[in-house]
Amino acid sequence: MPKQTVNARNSFVLLALFVLVCSGGCATYPISHDKAVPVARGALFEYPYFHDQLTGIAVSGQGRIFVNFPRWDKDPLYSVAEVLPDGSLRPYPDHGWNRWGGDEAAHPEAHFICVQSVFVDHSDFLWILDPASPGFKGVVQGGAKLVKVNLKTDQVERVIPFAPSAAPHESYLNDVRIDPEGNFAFITDSGSGAIVVVDLESGKARRLLSSHPSTRAEPGYVPVIEGKELRNEDGTVPKVHADGIALDSRREYLYYHALVGRTLYRIKTSFLKDPSLPEKELGSHVERVADTGAADGMLMDAQGNLYLTILEENAVKRYRPSEPTLTTIIQGGLHWPDSLAISPDNYLYVTDSEINLAPRFNHGKDLRILPYKFYKAWLMPFSHDGLLPP
């Protein structure tokens, strides 16, 4: 299959767009001197020329970049790819896993069907979440799975399939976070609303909070993106349930957010991991954290800063649990900021999926702008005495 190539010099286009770090405008220096708060410095870098709509992004401890392309309204060239230093895409982990549409249907557990997200854990393993629902038309039987890849060998190390009890036909598993020490995975279901908790030792998955309002789209809420209400062709508001997810650095709390919703929630992971806890009691432990507006991707850094992609402002914001405020980190030039990743050299990466410009939200007219892109901005750490040197 031909490679999708990007000229390396053109891949890193410096936009004349400076990053907002406060609601009042551009700032060079932080207001606070708390060493746990990074701020964005300089401009936003653009990585263009993706011919397929991308959603997820992950960066390894070695700086390797991985992206994924869901099978929504067309077949992508690859479902998962590594972005090589010269800008070309390498099907990952190989061509075989990225084949779908022919005889591969006989082995849905061994091929990517509709990958929604990728995530690199603290042990530098790549996890690939495949909800296996192409075009949101229902889960392909035997296809929903979580795939673990060893980045040292580039080999699939494990495949965890999901039974209908964990991923029913109408589900759409969306994003995943891994607790390698506790040996658990936490997954949001944006299709029917739930948190799926996977015991990585046994491979058993439990579907939790499926009837709790925290995992459901909020009734009566209509996101307004780029001046337009987000509605389906028939005028209804899409019911996109639990979507963004983040695990704090101590793995004590799981944060999550319905996409069509204003509210950020969290719950202690100890409650989620306790199989003896009745569902009703589990729901009583859910905590309302903040009103953020519609959010898609979420990511917690090692210092406890929570980053969220805020759709109605086409922005990336930072929330600090110790200081209940939202600070704008990136804004402008984005069309539906989606997933987030942080690299070892402290760059914040964000994909730009243009979901609101798709035909389903524009009376059948495709308003998406090619090429698709992801961006990065450097997060400057600083000490109590001021900014740290670059």
C-alpha positions in Angstrom: 0.0 0.0 0.0 1.3 3.5 -0.7 2.6 5.6 2.1 1.0 8.8 3.0 4.0 11.2 3.0 4.6 14.6 4.5 7.5 16.8 3.6 9.5 17.1 6.8 10.1 20.8 6.3 6.5 21.5 5.7 5.3 19.3 8.6 6.5 21.8 11.2 4.8 25.0 10.2 5.1 27.8 12.7 1.8 29.6 12.9 1.6 33.2 13.8 -0.6 32.3 16.7 0.4 32.9 20.2 -1.1 30.8 23.0 -3.4 32.3 25.5 -2.6 31.6 29.1 -5.2 33.6 30.8 -8.7 34.8 30.0 -7.5 38.4 29.5 -5.1 37.7 26.6 -1.5 36.6 25.9 0.9 36.4 28.8 4.5 35.6 28.9 4.9 34.9 32.6 2.6 33.1 35.0 0.7 34.9 37.7 1.2 32.3 40.3 4.6 30.8 41.2 3.4 27.3 42.0 5.9 25.0 40.5 3.2 22.5 39.5 1.6 24.8 37.0 3.1 24.8 33.5 2.3 27.5 31.0 2.4 27.5 27.2 5.2 29.5 25.6 5.6 30.7 22.1 3.5 29.6 19.2 1.5 26.6 18.1 3.2 24.2 15.7 1.1 22.6 13.0 1.5 19.1 11.6 -0.7 19.0 8.5 -1.3 16.7 5.4 -3.3 13.9 6.9 -5.8 12.7 4.3 -7.9 10.8 6.8 -9.9 12.1 9.8 -7.8 11.5 12.9 -9.0 11.4 16.5 -6.4 10.0 18.8 -2.8 10.7 19.5 -0.1 9.2 21.9 3.5 10.0 22.4 5.9 7.4 23.9 8.7 7.9 26.4 11.1 7.8 23.4 9.2 10.6 21.6 7.5 8.3 19.1 4.2 9.6 17.9 1.2 7.4 17.2 -2.2 8.5 15.7 -5.4 6.7 14.8 -8.1 7.2 12.1 -11.6 5.8 12.9 -13.6 4.1 10.1 -16.6 6.5 10.1 -17.8 7.7 6.7 -14.9 6.3 4.7 -12.2 3.6 4.9 -9.0 5.2 6.2 -5.7 4.2 4.6 -4.5 3.0 8.1 -6.4 2.6 11.3 -3.3 3.1 13.4 0.0 4.7 12.3 3.3 5.9 13.6 4.3 9.3 12.4 8.0 8.9 11.4 10.6 11.7 11.7 10.4 12.4 7.9 6.6 12.9 8.2 5.6 9.6 6.6 3.1 7.3 8.1 4.0 3.7 9.0 1.0 1.3 9.5 1.3 0.2 13.1 2.1 -2.3 14.3 2.0 -3.7 10.8 -0.1 -3.9 7.6 -1.9 -7.1 8.8 -3.5 -5.4 11.7 -4.6 -2.5 9.5 -6.4 -4.7 6.9 -10.2 -4.8 7.1 -13.0 -5.3 4.6 -12.3 -8.7 3.0 -11.5 -12.1 4.5 -10.4 -10.3 7.7 -14.1 -10.3 8.8 -13.6 -14.0 9.7 -11.1 -12.9 12.4 -12.3 -9.5 13.8 -10.2 -10.0 16.9 -7.0 -9.8 14.9 -7.7 -6.7 12.8 -8.5 -3.1 13.5 -12.1 -2.3 12.6 -12.8 1.2 13.8 -10.1 2.5 16.2 -11.1 5.5 18.3 -8.1 6.1 20.6 -4.5 5.3 21.4 -2.7 5.7 24.7 0.9 5.1 26.0 1.1 4.1 29.6 3.8 4.9 32.1 5.6 1.6 31.3 5.8 2.7 27.6 3.3 0.2 26.2 0.9 1.4 23.5 -2.8 0.6 24.1 -5.2 0.7 21.2 -8.9 0.9 21.8 -11.1 -0.5 19.0 -14.9 -0.1 19.6 -15.4 -2.0 16.4 -18.5 0.1 15.3 -17.8 1.4 11.8 -20.0 4.4 10.9 -21.5 4.1 14.4 -23.8 1.3 13.1 -23.2 -1.1 15.8 -20.4 -3.3 17.2 -19.1 -6.0 14.9 -19.5 -9.2 16.8 -16.2 -10.3 18.3 -14.5 -7.1 17.2 -14.5 -4.8 20.3 -11.1 -5.1 21.9 -8.2 -3.5 23.7 -4.8 -4.2 22.2 -1.5 -3.9 24.0 1.6 -3.3 21.9 5.2 -3.6 23.2 7.0 -0.6 21.8 10.4 -2.2 22.3 9.5 -5.0 19.9 6.7 -3.4 17.9 4.7 -6.6 18.6 1.2 -7.1 19.8 1.6 -8.5 23.3 -2.0 -9.0 24.3 -5.6 -8.6 23.0 -8.4 -8.2 25.4 -11.8 -8.9 23.7 -15.0 -7.4 25.1 -18.1 -9.5 25.4 -21.6 -7.9 24.7 -22.0 -7.5 28.5 -19.2 -4.9 28.5 -19.6 -3.6 24.9 -23.2 -4.1 23.8 -24.2 -3.6 20.2 -25.1 0.1 20.6 -21.9 1.0 22.5 -19.0 3.0 21.3 -15.9 2.6 23.5 -14.2 5.9 23.3 -11.1 6.4 25.4 -8.9 4.5 27.8 -6.5 5.1 30.7 -4.3 2.5 32.2 -3.3 1.9 35.8 -0.2 -0.4 35.3 0.5 -0.7 39.0 -3.0 -1.5 40.0 -3.4 -3.6 36.8 -6.6 -2.0 35.7 -7.9 -0.2 32.6 -10.7 2.4 32.6 -12.7 3.0 29.5 -15.5 5.5 28.6 -18.5 4.4 26.5 -19.8 7.4 24.5 -22.4 5.3 22.6 -24.6 4.2 25.4 -23.0 5.8 28.5 -20.9 3.9 31.0 -17.5 3.4 32.5 -16.0 0.0 31.6 -13.4 -1.3 34.2 -11.1 -4.0 33.0 -9.1 -6.2 35.4 -5.9 -6.6 33.3 -4.8 -9.7 35.2 -7.9 -11.7 34.4 -9.1 -9.8 31.3 -12.6 -9.5 32.8 -14.5 -6.3 32.2 -17.4 -4.8 34.2 -19.7 -2.2 32.9 -20.4 0.5 35.6 -22.5 3.6 36.2 -24.5 2.9 33.0 -27.7 4.3 34.6 -26.0 7.2 36.4 -26.5 10.7 35.0 -22.8 11.4 35.2 -22.1 9.1 32.2 -25.0 10.4 30.1 -25.5 13.3 27.8 -27.2 16.2 29.7 -30.8 16.6 28.7 -31.6 20.0 27.2 -28.0 20.9 26.6 -27.1 21.9 23.0 -23.4 22.7 22.3 -22.8 25.7 20.1 -19.6 25.3 18.1 -18.3 28.0 15.8 -21.6 29.8 16.1 -23.8 26.8 15.2 -25.8 24.4 17.3 -24.6 20.9 17.2 -27.5 19.0 15.7 -28.1 15.9 13.5 -29.6 16.2 10.1 -33.1 15.6 11.6 -32.6 18.4 14.0 -32.0 16.3 17.1 -29.1 16.8 19.4 -26.6 13.9 19.3 -26.5 11.9 22.5 -22.8 11.5 22.9 -22.3 10.2 26.4 -19.1 9.6 28.6 -16.2 10.5 26.4 -13.2 12.3 27.9 -11.3 10.4 30.7 -8.2 11.1 32.8 -6.5 9.3 35.7 -4.6 11.4 38.3 -0.9 10.7 38.8 -1.6 8.8 42.1 -4.3 6.8 40.3 -6.6 7.7 43.1 -9.3 9.5 41.1 -10.8 8.9 37.7 -12.1 12.0 36.0 -14.6 11.8 33.1 -17.0 14.0 31.1 -19.9 13.4 28.7 -19.2 15.1 25.4 -22.7 16.6 25.2 -22.6 17.9 28.7 -21.3 20.8 30.8 -20.1 18.9 33.9 -16.8 17.3 34.9 -17.1 14.4 37.3 -14.7 12.2 39.2 -14.8 9.1 41.4 -12.2 7.3 43.5 -10.7 4.3 41.6 -11.0 2.2 44.7 -14.7 2.2 44.4 -14.6 1.3 40.7 -12.3 -1.6 41.4 -14.5 -3.0 44.1 -16.7 -5.7 42.5 -18.7 -6.1 45.8 -20.0 -2.5 45.6 -23.6 -2.4 44.4 -24.3 -0.1 41.5 -26.6 2.2 43.5 -24.0 2.7 46.2 -21.3 3.2 43.5 -23.3 6.1 42.1 -23.4 7.8 45.5 -19.6 8.2 45.4 -19.5 10.2 42.1 -18.4 13.7 42.7 -19.3 16.8 40.7 -16.1 18.7 40.0 -16.7 21.7 37.7 -18.8 23.2 35.0 -16.6 23.3 31.9 -19.0 23.2 28.9 -18.7 20.6 26.2 -15.4 18.7 26.4 -13.9 16.0 24.4 -10.3 14.9 25.2 -8.8 15.0 28.7 -5.4 14.3 30.0 -3.8 14.6 33.5 -0.1 15.5 33.8 2.3 14.3 36.5 1.8 17.5 38.5 -1.9 17.1 38.8 -3.0 19.5 36.0 -6.0 18.4 34.0 -6.1 19.5 30.4 -9.4 19.4 28.5 -10.4 20.2 24.9 -13.3 22.7 25.2 -15.4 22.4 22.0 -17.5 25.6 22.2 -14.4 27.7 22.4 -12.2 25.6 20.1 -9.7 25.7 23.0 -7.5 23.6 25.3 -7.9 24.6 28.9 -6.2 23.6 32.1 -8.1 22.8 35.3 -6.3 22.5 38.7 -8.2 20.4 41.2 -6.5 22.3 44.1 -7.6 25.6 42.5 -11.0 25.2 40.9 -10.4 27.5 37.9 -10.1 26.9 34.1 -7.2 28.6 32.3 -7.0 28.8 28.5 -3.8 27.2 27.2 -4.5 27.1 23.4 -7.2 28.9 21.5 -7.8 29.8 17.9 -7.2 28.1 14.6 -8.7 24.8 15.8 -11.9 23.0 14.5 -13.0 20.6 17.2 -9.8 19.9 19.3 -10.0 16.2 20.2 -7.3 14.1 21.9 -4.3 15.2 23.9 -0.8 13.8 24.7 2.3 15.2 26.4 5.7 14.3 25.1 8.9 13.7 27.2 10.2 17.1 26.2 7.0 18.7 27.6 5.1 19.5 24.4 1.3 19.3 24.6 -0.1 17.6 21.5 -3.7 18.0 20.3 -5.5 16.5 17.3 -8.0 18.6 15.3 -10.7 16.3 14.1 -13.2 18.7 12.5 -16.2 16.6 13.7 -18.6 19.5 13.6 -17.9 20.1 9.9 -18.9 16.5 8.9 -21.9 16.0 6.7 -24.1 14.5 9.5 -24.1 17.9 11.3 -24.4 20.1 8.1 -27.5 18.7 6.3 -25.3 16.3 4.3 -22.7 18.9 3.2 -19.1 18.1 3.9 -17.4 21.2 5.3 -14.3 19.6 6.5 -11.0 21.3 5.5 -8.2 19.1 4.2 -5.6 18.4 5.3 -6.4 17.2 8.8 -3.8 18.2 11.4 -2.5 17.9 14.8 -0.7 20.6 16.7 1.7 21.0 19.6 2.6 23.8 22.0 5.5 23.8 24.5 4.5 23.8 28.2 7.0 25.8 30.2 7.6 24.6 33.7 8.6 27.1 36.4 9.8 27.2 39.9 8.8 29.2 43.0 11.5 31.7 42.0 10.3 32.2 38.5 10.6 30.7 35.1 12.9 27.8 34.6 15.5 28.2 31.8 14.7 26.4 28.5 
